[in-house]
Amino acid sequence: MLRQPQPIPRQSTGYPEMVRAHFNSYQAIKHRTFHDEKLPILESEARIVGIDRLGITTPSTGKQYIGTVGLLCCVGIAIHDPENQVAGVAHLAFGGSFPSPMLSLCKISCDLIAMADKAGQSVKKNGFDSHGKSKSKYNLYYFNIPEGVRPPEETIALQEISLATVRGLFKEGKLRAFEFRDERDFMIDSRNGNVIVGSL
């Protein structure tokens, strides 16, 4: 159960401290330890998602890694289905072709999961419920929300929207685990869900 966000302490004077103090009140969602790796990855093995794009991959595509780079003021979303070995990534930019990260965070998270559900249908390890919905559950990562280069009020709004999205996805039974991450360049290994820090 998530705790309600606490007000920003009045004694906070600087932007990083203010955002971090607000963000720390959300640190109730920790369901398991996620693994980090630093591996040499061939360019032919990875799919890089560009600004205002989203995509998925599986080991069967020959590109078992998927990621993005350059999350300065942008937000990264990543998902992984450990049973079907499907991974997805989105890169949301402020002022990009998506309406706004504020409006798009929930929609793109759900779109990634829908795309991964469709890709997982061919594997069919998890099956479907009586209503024809996929039983797949995902690990969800949001990147560069607390540390992004943006005004404090936008960062706080993104945190609130991201946690509302997470609550809804847990309620729908679509998530196994969730984690906020600070990396600006990352990849996900679709085989095991490990986060590979840095770019090619």
Backbone as JSON, one array per atom type, in Angstrom:
{
  "sequence": "MLRQPQPIPRQSTGYPEMVRAHFNSYQAIKHRTFHDEKLPILESEARIVGIDRLGITTPSTGKQYIGTVGLLCCVGIAIHDPENQVAGVAHLAFGGSFPSPMLSLCKISCDLIAMADKAGQSVKKNGFDSHGKSKSKYNLYYFNIPEGVRPPEETIALQEISLATVRGLFKEGKLRAFEFRDERDFMIDSRNGNVIVGSL",
  "N": [[0.85, -1.19, 0.0], [0.64, 2.16, -0.88], [2.04, 5.04, 0.64], [0.58, 8.22, 1.34], [1.59, 11.15, -0.47], [3.8, 13.44, 1.09], [3.74, 16.89, 2.22], [5.97, 19.32, 0.75], [8.84, 19.97, 2.62], [9.15, 23.04, 4.45], [11.64, 24.03, 5.07], [13.29, 23.36, 2.97], [15.52, 24.62, 0.66], [16.89, 24.57, -1.78], [16.52, 23.55, -5.24], [17.27, 20.74, -5.93], [17.25, 19.55, -3.35], [14.64, 20.06, -2.49], [13.06, 18.64, -4.36], [14.06, 16.08, -3.94], [13.35, 15.62, -1.27], [10.57, 15.6, -1.45], [10.26, 13.46, -3.2], [11.31, 11.32, -1.73], [9.3, 10.65, -0.01], [7.79, 8.89, -1.4], [8.91, 6.4, -1.44], [7.86, 3.74, -1.07], [7.3, 1.67, -2.73], [8.77, -1.12, -3.26], [9.42, -4.02, -4.4], [11.12, -6.06, -5.13], [14.63, -6.78, -5.56], [16.22, -5.25, -8.19], [18.39, -6.15, -10.85], [21.55, -4.92, -11.86], [23.67, -4.48, -14.65], [26.8, -4.25, -16.37], [27.73, -4.65, -19.42], [29.59, -5.7, -22.32], [28.01, -4.87, -25.26], [26.94, -5.75, -28.43], [26.21, -3.68, -31.23], [24.46, -4.79, -33.05], [22.88, -6.38, -31.49], [21.11, -4.83, -30.12], [18.25, -2.71, -29.77], [17.67, 0.62, -30.21], [15.67, 3.08, -28.88], [14.32, 6.03, -30.09], [13.86, 9.62, -29.48], [10.63, 10.53, -28.39], [9.52, 8.09, -29.13], [8.47, 4.64, -29.02], [8.91, 1.16, -28.28], [9.18, -2.45, -28.58], [10.85, -5.55, -27.78], [12.03, -8.94, -28.24], [13.93, -11.92, -27.42], [13.79, -13.53, -29.7], [13.8, -11.85, -31.88], [16.38, -11.31, -32.5], [17.48, -9.08, -31.48], [18.04, -8.74, -28.45], [18.3, -6.8, -26.54], [16.94, -3.65, -25.46], [16.7, -0.14, -25.43], [17.33, 3.32, -24.48], [18.75, 6.62, -24.9], [20.14, 9.71, -23.56], [18.37, 11.03, -21.69], [17.78, 13.84, -20.67], [16.01, 16.15, -19.91], [13.99, 14.55, -20.4], [11.78, 11.67, -20.0], [12.1, 8.25, -19.28], [10.56, 5.13, -19.94], [10.31, 1.76, -19.03], [9.52, -1.67, -19.51], [9.22, -5.12, -18.49], [8.49, -8.46, -19.14], [8.99, -11.24, -17.41], [8.32, -13.94, -17.83], [7.5, -14.33, -20.49], [9.6, -13.15, -21.73], [9.66, -10.51, -22.85], [10.42, -7.18, -23.59], [10.01, -3.64, -23.24], [10.4, -0.19, -24.22], [10.08, 3.33, -23.8], [10.57, 6.73, -24.8], [9.99, 9.77, -23.62], [9.66, 13.11, -24.46], [9.83, 16.5, -23.39], [7.93, 18.93, -25.01], [7.88, 17.5, -27.32], [6.6, 15.28, -29.91], [4.69, 13.74, -28.64], [1.78, 14.62, -26.73], [2.38, 15.67, -24.15], [4.66, 14.83, -21.55], [3.36, 14.82, -19.12], [0.69, 14.27, -19.75], [1.03, 12.0, -21.21], [2.39, 9.95, -19.86], [0.92, 7.94, -18.41], [-0.68, 6.89, -20.53], [1.27, 6.01, -22.42], [2.65, 4.13, -20.89], [0.63, 2.2, -20.57], [0.19, 1.63, -23.27], [2.66, 0.46, -23.98], [2.54, -1.87, -22.43], [0.31, -3.08, -23.6], [1.32, -3.55, -26.18], [3.36, -5.34, -25.52], [1.84, -7.41, -24.42], [0.59, -8.3, -26.74], [2.81, -9.19, -28.22], [3.58, -11.22, -26.53], [1.56, -13.06, -26.91], [2.21, -14.87, -28.88], [4.01, -16.45, -27.6], [2.67, -17.43, -25.36], [2.97, -18.36, -22.7], [1.83, -17.47, -20.37], [-0.9, -17.43, -20.83], [-4.47, -16.66, -21.03], [-7.14, -14.87, -19.43], [-10.64, -15.52, -18.51], [-11.93, -13.53, -19.88], [-10.48, -13.06, -22.09], [-8.22, -11.53, -21.72], [-4.72, -10.86, -21.43], [-2.66, -12.64, -19.13], [-0.21, -11.79, -18.41], [2.3, -10.31, -16.35], [4.16, -7.46, -15.41], [7.43, -6.03, -14.83], [7.99, -2.74, -14.03], [9.67, 0.22, -14.87], [10.48, 3.58, -14.19], [12.4, 6.11, -15.54], [14.65, 8.78, -14.76], [12.95, 10.63, -13.49], [13.01, 11.89, -10.81], [15.5, 13.14, -11.03], [15.64, 14.64, -13.33], [16.28, 17.39, -15.61], [14.44, 19.89, -15.13], [11.75, 22.19, -14.28], [10.93, 22.38, -10.74], [8.18, 22.06, -10.1], [7.17, 20.66, -12.29], [8.56, 18.25, -12.11], [7.57, 17.27, -9.67], [4.86, 17.0, -10.35], [5.11, 15.02, -12.33], [6.02, 12.89, -10.75], [3.74, 12.45, -9.17], [1.83, 11.76, -11.12], [3.07, 9.49, -12.18], [3.0, 7.72, -10.01], [0.26, 7.48, -9.6], [-0.37, 6.15, -11.95], [1.04, 3.77, -11.56], [-0.32, 2.74, -9.31], [-2.83, 2.24, -10.5], [-2.14, 0.28, -12.43], [-1.19, -1.79, -10.82], [-3.56, -2.37, -9.5], [-5.07, -3.36, -11.61], [-3.8, -5.72, -11.95], [-1.54, -5.93, -13.55], [1.12, -5.51, -12.94], [4.18, -6.78, -11.58], [6.26, -5.68, -10.16], [7.84, -2.52, -9.33], [9.95, 0.28, -10.0], [11.66, 3.35, -9.45], [14.2, 4.88, -11.38], [17.43, 6.44, -11.87], [19.06, 6.64, -14.09], [20.19, 7.99, -17.24], [20.91, 6.93, -19.63], [20.25, 3.79, -20.8], [19.68, 0.23, -21.05], [17.52, -2.63, -21.43], [17.62, -6.05, -20.8], [15.94, -8.36, -22.57], [15.81, -11.04, -22.03], [16.22, -11.54, -19.3], [15.51, -9.29, -17.87], [17.39, -7.6, -16.75], [18.91, -4.47, -15.99], [20.95, -2.59, -18.0], [23.41, -0.34, -17.61], [24.23, 2.74, -19.12], [25.32, 3.59, -22.49], [25.7, 2.21, -25.85]],
  "CA": [[0.0, 0.0, 0.0], [1.44, 3.38, -0.97], [1.75, 6.15, 1.54], [0.2, 9.47, 0.67], [2.72, 12.07, -0.55], [3.89, 14.45, 2.15], [4.04, 18.23, 1.7], [7.39, 19.66, 0.66], [9.25, 20.68, 3.84], [9.38, 24.48, 4.25], [13.05, 24.38, 5.21], [14.01, 23.08, 1.74], [15.86, 25.87, 0.0], [17.36, 24.37, -3.14], [15.71, 22.69, -6.1], [17.5, 19.3, -5.77], [16.83, 19.1, -2.02], [13.19, 20.12, -2.42], [12.5, 17.54, -5.12], [14.44, 14.82, -3.31], [12.55, 15.47, -0.05], [9.23, 15.2, -1.87], [10.36, 12.15, -3.82], [11.6, 10.29, -0.72], [8.06, 10.23, 0.63], [7.15, 7.89, -2.24], [9.73, 5.2, -1.55], [7.19, 2.6, -0.46], [7.13, 0.6, -3.7], [10.01, -1.87, -3.49], [8.94, -5.4, -4.33], [12.27, -6.96, -5.24], [15.86, -6.13, -5.98], [16.48, -5.33, -9.61], [19.8, -6.38, -11.1], [22.23, -4.03, -12.79], [24.8, -5.08, -15.33], [27.56, -3.47, -17.34], [28.22, -5.69, -20.31], [29.82, -5.28, -23.71], [26.86, -5.25, -26.08], [27.11, -5.44, -29.84], [25.14, -2.84, -31.78], [23.5, -5.65, -33.74], [22.05, -7.06, -30.49], [20.31, -3.86, -29.38], [17.34, -1.77, -30.43], [17.67, 1.9, -29.51], [14.41, 3.82, -29.07], [14.6, 7.46, -30.2], [13.01, 10.59, -28.78], [9.2, 10.46, -28.72], [9.25, 6.79, -29.75], [8.37, 3.5, -28.12], [9.09, -0.09, -29.0], [9.37, -3.66, -27.79], [11.72, -6.56, -28.38], [12.13, -10.25, -27.62], [15.14, -12.57, -27.9], [13.59, -14.15, -31.02], [14.02, -10.86, -32.95], [17.81, -11.15, -32.7], [17.88, -7.91, -30.7], [17.51, -9.04, -27.12], [18.37, -5.6, -25.7], [16.24, -2.46, -25.94], [16.97, 0.96, -24.52], [17.34, 4.67, -25.02], [19.84, 7.45, -24.38], [19.94, 11.15, -23.56], [17.22, 11.49, -20.92], [18.18, 15.03, -19.91], [14.75, 16.57, -19.29], [13.01, 13.56, -20.84], [11.44, 10.56, -19.11], [12.15, 6.93, -19.88], [9.69, 4.08, -19.38], [10.7, 0.43, -19.48], [8.77, -2.78, -18.94], [9.76, -6.45, -18.79], [7.69, -9.64, -18.78], [10.0, -12.28, -17.24], [7.9, -15.27, -18.3], [7.49, -14.34, -21.96], [10.84, -12.51, -22.18], [9.33, -9.35, -23.68], [10.82, -5.91, -22.98], [9.6, -2.46, -23.99], [10.97, 1.08, -23.78], [9.58, 4.57, -24.41], [11.35, 7.94, -24.5], [9.06, 10.9, -23.69], [10.37, 14.39, -24.42], [9.03, 17.72, -23.24], [7.86, 19.69, -26.25], [7.99, 16.61, -28.47], [5.37, 15.0, -30.65], [3.67, 13.34, -27.67], [1.17, 15.86, -26.24], [3.15, 16.13, -23.0], [4.9, 13.72, -20.63], [2.35, 14.85, -18.06], [-0.51, 13.61, -20.24], [1.35, 10.77, -21.92], [3.05, 8.94, -19.04], [-0.01, 6.84, -18.18], [-1.07, 6.3, -21.81], [2.38, 5.29, -23.03], [2.88, 2.95, -20.05], [-0.41, 1.23, -20.94], [0.44, 1.22, -24.67], [3.78, -0.49, -23.97], [2.06, -3.14, -21.89], [-0.56, -3.68, -24.62], [2.2, -4.07, -27.23], [4.05, -6.51, -25.0], [0.83, -8.47, -24.34], [0.4, -8.82, -28.1], [4.01, -9.96, -28.56], [3.58, -12.41, -25.68], [0.54, -14.01, -27.35], [2.84, -15.93, -29.66], [4.7, -17.35, -26.67], [1.54, -18.04, -24.65], [3.34, -19.03, -21.46], [0.95, -17.04, -19.29], [-2.29, -17.67, -21.17], [-5.43, -15.56, -20.98], [-8.24, -15.11, -18.48], [-11.92, -15.86, -19.13], [-12.36, -12.41, -20.71], [-9.55, -12.94, -23.2], [-7.13, -10.61, -21.41], [-3.45, -11.5, -21.11], [-2.33, -12.76, -17.71], [1.18, -11.35, -18.22], [2.58, -9.27, -15.36], [5.39, -6.78, -15.81], [8.25, -5.15, -14.01], [7.91, -1.4, -14.63], [10.7, 1.16, -14.44], [10.44, 4.96, -14.68], [13.75, 6.65, -15.51], [14.94, 10.19, -14.81], [11.88, 11.5, -12.99], [13.44, 12.82, -9.76], [16.77, 13.8, -11.34], [15.58, 15.31, -14.62], [16.52, 18.84, -15.67], [13.15, 20.53, -15.41], [11.3, 22.95, -13.1], [10.5, 21.51, -9.64], [6.74, 21.74, -10.12], [6.96, 19.63, -13.31], [9.07, 17.0, -11.56], [6.62, 16.8, -8.67], [3.67, 16.54, -11.07], [5.45, 13.73, -12.96], [6.04, 11.87, -9.69], [2.37, 12.14, -8.77], [1.19, 11.03, -12.22], [3.67, 8.16, -12.3], [2.52, 6.85, -8.94], [-1.15, 7.18, -9.88], [-0.33, 5.13, -13.0], [1.48, 2.51, -10.93], [-1.44, 2.24, -8.5], [-3.85, 1.69, -11.39], [-1.65, -0.95, -13.06], [-1.21, -2.84, -9.8], [-4.96, -2.72, -9.26], [-5.5, -4.17, -12.75], [-3.06, -6.98, -11.94], [-0.58, -5.95, -14.66], [2.49, -5.32, -12.49], [4.84, -7.59, -10.57], [7.15, -4.83, -9.37], [8.03, -1.18, -9.86], [11.12, 0.97, -9.46], [12.18, 4.58, -10.03], [15.63, 4.8, -11.68], [18.01, 7.74, -12.17], [19.92, 6.61, -15.27], [19.74, 8.71, -18.43], [21.22, 6.03, -20.74], [20.06, 2.45, -20.25], [19.07, -0.82, -21.86], [16.92, -3.74, -20.7], [17.83, -7.36, -21.41], [14.61, -9.0, -22.63], [15.88, -12.42, -21.55], [16.17, -11.65, -17.84], [15.06, -8.04, -17.27], [18.46, -6.83, -16.13], [19.15, -3.12, -16.48], [22.34, -2.35, -18.39], [23.59, 1.1, -17.45], [25.09, 3.36, -20.12], [24.95, 3.42, -23.9], [26.62, 1.4, -26.65]],
  "C": [[0.89, 1.24, 0.0], [1.04, 4.37, 0.11], [1.36, 7.37, 0.73], [1.41, 10.39, 0.62], [2.65, 13.12, 0.55], [4.16, 15.82, 1.53], [5.55, 18.46, 1.64], [7.78, 20.42, 1.93], [9.59, 22.15, 3.56], [10.86, 24.84, 4.33], [13.86, 24.06, 3.96], [14.27, 24.38, 0.99], [16.26, 25.68, -1.45], [16.48, 23.42, -3.91], [16.0, 21.21, -5.9], [17.01, 18.78, -4.42], [15.31, 19.05, -1.91], [12.56, 18.93, -3.14], [12.82, 16.22, -4.44], [13.61, 14.57, -2.05], [11.14, 15.01, -0.4], [9.25, 13.78, -2.41], [10.56, 11.04, -2.79], [10.33, 9.82, -0.02], [7.34, 9.14, -0.16], [7.83, 6.53, -2.2], [9.11, 4.0, -0.82], [7.06, 1.43, -1.43], [8.49, -0.04, -3.96], [9.63, -3.35, -3.31], [10.05, -6.43, -4.48], [13.49, -6.16, -5.65], [16.05, -6.33, -7.47], [17.99, -5.43, -9.81], [20.34, -5.39, -12.11], [23.4, -4.78, -13.41], [25.52, -4.01, -16.13], [28.23, -4.51, -18.22], [28.61, -5.09, -21.66], [28.68, -5.79, -24.58], [27.15, -4.83, -27.52], [25.94, -4.61, -30.33], [24.07, -3.68, -32.46], [22.56, -6.36, -32.77], [21.05, -6.13, -29.82], [19.42, -3.03, -30.28], [17.32, -0.5, -29.6], [16.41, 2.67, -29.89], [14.73, 5.32, -29.05], [13.63, 8.32, -29.42], [11.59, 10.53, -29.31], [8.85, 9.18, -29.48], [9.06, 5.75, -28.66], [8.52, 2.23, -28.95], [9.26, -1.24, -28.04], [10.34, -4.57, -28.51], [11.62, -7.85, -27.6], [13.42, -10.9, -28.12], [15.0, -13.14, -29.31], [13.8, -13.17, -32.17], [15.5, -10.73, -33.31], [18.35, -9.91, -32.01], [17.29, -8.06, -29.31], [17.55, -7.86, -26.17], [17.56, -4.47, -26.33], [16.48, -1.35, -24.93], [16.88, 2.3, -25.2], [18.46, 5.46, -24.37], [19.4, 8.91, -24.33], [18.72, 11.65, -22.83], [17.63, 12.68, -20.05], [16.97, 15.61, -19.17], [13.65, 15.58, -19.63], [12.76, 12.51, -19.76], [11.52, 9.27, -19.9], [11.2, 5.99, -19.17], [10.22, 2.75, -19.91], [9.84, -0.61, -18.77], [9.48, -4.08, -19.29], [8.8, -7.51, -18.27], [8.67, -10.8, -18.65], [9.6, -13.64, -17.78], [7.95, -15.37, -19.81], [8.74, -13.7, -22.57], [10.57, -11.42, -23.22], [9.74, -8.1, -22.91], [10.36, -4.77, -23.87], [10.18, -1.2, -23.38], [10.27, 2.22, -24.51], [10.44, 5.72, -23.94], [10.42, 9.14, -24.72], [9.83, 12.2, -23.52], [9.39, 15.53, -24.18], [9.08, 18.49, -24.55], [7.99, 18.82, -27.49], [6.65, 16.36, -29.12], [4.29, 14.37, -29.77], [3.07, 14.63, -27.12], [1.96, 16.48, -25.09], [3.46, 14.9, -22.16], [3.88, 13.65, -19.52], [1.11, 14.06, -18.49], [-0.2, 12.2, -20.75], [1.89, 9.65, -21.04], [2.16, 7.72, -18.81], [-0.35, 6.13, -19.49], [0.05, 5.47, -22.41], [2.74, 4.05, -22.21], [1.89, 1.85, -20.42], [-0.22, 0.73, -22.37], [1.59, 0.21, -24.75], [3.34, -1.86, -23.49], [1.16, -3.84, -22.9], [0.27, -4.27, -25.76], [2.9, -5.34, -26.77], [3.09, -7.69, -24.83], [0.65, -9.13, -25.7], [1.59, -9.68, -28.52], [4.05, -11.27, -27.76], [2.55, -13.45, -26.09], [1.15, -15.16, -28.13], [3.58, -16.92, -28.77], [3.69, -18.14, -25.84], [1.95, -18.83, -23.41], [2.36, -18.7, -20.34], [-0.52, -17.28, -19.58], [-3.16, -16.44, -21.01], [-6.53, -15.9, -19.98], [-9.54, -15.38, -19.25], [-12.47, -14.75, -20.02], [-11.43, -12.18, -21.89], [-8.41, -11.96, -22.97], [-5.88, -11.39, -21.03], [-3.23, -11.53, -19.6], [-0.9, -12.29, -17.42], [1.26, -10.24, -17.18], [3.99, -8.76, -15.61], [6.13, -6.15, -14.65], [8.27, -3.81, -14.74], [8.98, -0.51, -14.01], [10.37, 2.55, -15.02], [11.82, 5.57, -14.47], [13.74, 8.18, -15.55], [13.76, 11.08, -14.41], [12.39, 12.41, -11.88], [14.67, 13.64, -10.12], [16.75, 14.59, -12.65], [15.79, 16.81, -14.52], [15.22, 19.5, -16.12], [12.73, 21.3, -14.17], [10.76, 22.01, -12.02], [9.04, 21.11, -9.71], [6.43, 20.67, -11.18], [7.43, 18.27, -12.81], [8.09, 16.43, -10.54], [5.34, 16.29, -9.33], [3.93, 15.2, -11.74], [5.47, 12.61, -11.93], [4.62, 11.46, -9.32], [1.64, 11.35, -9.85], [1.75, 9.62, -12.35], [3.15, 7.23, -11.22], [1.04, 6.54, -9.08], [-1.25, 6.08, -10.95], [0.03, 3.78, -12.42], [0.36, 1.9, -10.09], [-2.49, 1.57, -9.38], [-3.41, 0.37, -12.02], [-1.56, -2.1, -12.07], [-2.64, -3.31, -9.55], [-5.51, -3.61, -10.37], [-4.77, -5.51, -12.83], [-2.02, -7.08, -13.04], [0.88, -5.82, -14.21], [2.91, -6.37, -11.47], [5.6, -6.69, -9.59], [7.33, -3.5, -10.08], [9.26, -0.56, -9.22], [11.35, 2.28, -10.21], [13.68, 4.4, -10.23], [16.13, 6.19, -12.09], [18.79, 7.79, -13.47], [19.3, 7.38, -16.44], [20.05, 7.93, -19.71], [21.1, 4.61, -20.19], [19.55, 1.5, -21.33], [18.51, -1.89, -20.93], [17.21, -5.02, -21.5], [16.49, -8.1, -21.4], [14.64, -10.42, -22.1], [15.69, -12.53, -20.04], [15.74, -10.37, -17.13], [16.13, -7.2, -16.63], [18.6, -5.47, -16.81], [20.63, -2.98, -16.77], [22.52, -0.85, -18.45], [24.56, 1.61, -18.51], [24.61, 3.05, -21.52], [25.99, 2.57, -24.61], [27.93, 2.14, -26.89]]
}
